[in-house]
Amino acid sequence: MALARMFLPILLLVFAVPASAQTLPPKAQESFDAAFRLNLQGRFGDAIAKYEDALAIAPKSKEVLLEYVVALRKGSRLQRSVKAGWQLLEIDGSNPAAWTNLGNTFLAAEAWESAEFTFDKAATYSKDKAFSVQNLLNLGYAQCDAGDPEGALRVFSKALKLDPKNGATHIDIGIAHSRLGHKQEALDSVKAGLSLVAKQTDSRAQNAKRLGELVLKRLEADEPVRTGRPIYRQKLPDSLAKQPAKGKAAALEIEQECAHAVDIGKGRLASLTSLERWTLQVEPAFRESTSSEPVTLTFTPPPGARFQMLISLIDEDKSLEKLEEEAELAGLMIQLQAGKKAEKVELRELTSPTVQGYYFSDEDEKLRGKEPAEGDYPFVTQGVARVGGISCTFTLLTFDIEEATLAPLFATLKGLAVKTETK
């Protein structure tokens, strides 16, 4: 198990206020409650739309904005999450949860300086020392796994000043030293951390204990302490990185398109661009550095544009002839599953400077002339392609196969590229 996974739940906290504490108008409260339920179900696009319905009625609701920031982050809409975070802080600037939620978005974007600034602010307003320390540990751990152990040590030193007896801090310092090749310092720090957490019984200390024991075992065996860096990357525009002047948050601009990058292992990043208003979920979020399991990207539009696009990136290079065979077989299988007579599949080529492959479209005849239920799509467009030494499969679920519907989806597919990451 990647080490970072032990702390993943802390990064995904939703700072919610119970419904009984709300002072929202009834319609806004109804949308807010629905958004919260959708958020818990992982339906972030639908949740975002409901939060926006509530904000249309109560635009300065601290409770709605607090959760809205998190839902946007989980839907990979980091630009809008930052903007909403700054807007909330204009209304509720002394709320440590608001600063932390914004900091977690900066953390997801690997915007280290901005994350540190917001976590420092959270510590200023919070009386919970453990809460403030954990924010800094999350930041330092992420920096360390992203290849900046020196920066991580500086952040961990802040956490140590807040609470010198926090065992997890000592363990994380040991991990950073191990990345720098400082074996003895690493061993000393991890052992000091284990000595401290041995006297504690809370769940956070027990997680730290398990982590420390694993790290110590690897250090003593001269094995590398492997990383658990998130697979997904997204860089924020510089205009969002710093706190805007008072009253200017609403004027922050959101770029129309969003550039996504996905770590596919072996030092390679797959990149593609989509419309910013689409939500994106990436699975798995973390993985072992040696794993070659496929990565699946699921794009969903806001309500009103009904489609879903799934792209799976597979670490296997295939010839165009092999891809053509796979596309034909997939088309035949869809026909058979729909109870149709298997006929020759009409394949079309997908070509761009970076992508070559084949695809086909088919219709679910049972849905013809009917209003599909939620989750049903009358048309499927499916294909396989090669890009930069890997393969990908893609599925487009749509309500029609008109040019206007498919064009933005294929634009995203054609922009897919793979490059070697440089440090």
Buried (B, 14 or more C-beta within 10 A) or exposed (E): EBBBBBBBEBBEEBBBBEEEEBEBEEEBBBBBBBBBEBBEEEBBBBBBBBBBBBBEBBEEBBBBBBBBBBBBBBBBBBBBBBBBBBBBBBBBEEBBBBBBBBBBBBBBBBBBEBBBBBBBBBBEBBEEEBBBBBBBBBBBBBBBBBBBBEBBBBBBEBBBEBBEEBBBBBBBBBBBBBBBEBBEBBBBBBBBBBEBBEEBEEEBBEBBBEBBBBBBEBBEEEEEBBBBBBBBBBEBEEBBBEBBEEEEBEEBEBEEEBBBBBBBBEEBBBBBBBBBBBBBBBBBBBBBBEEBEBBBBBBBBBEEBBBBBBBBBBBEEBEBEBBBBBBBEBBBEBBEEEEEEEEEBEBEEBEBEBBBBBBBBBBBEEBEEEEEEEEEBBBBBBBBBBBBEBBBBBBBBBBBBEEEBBEBBBBBBBBBBBEEEEE
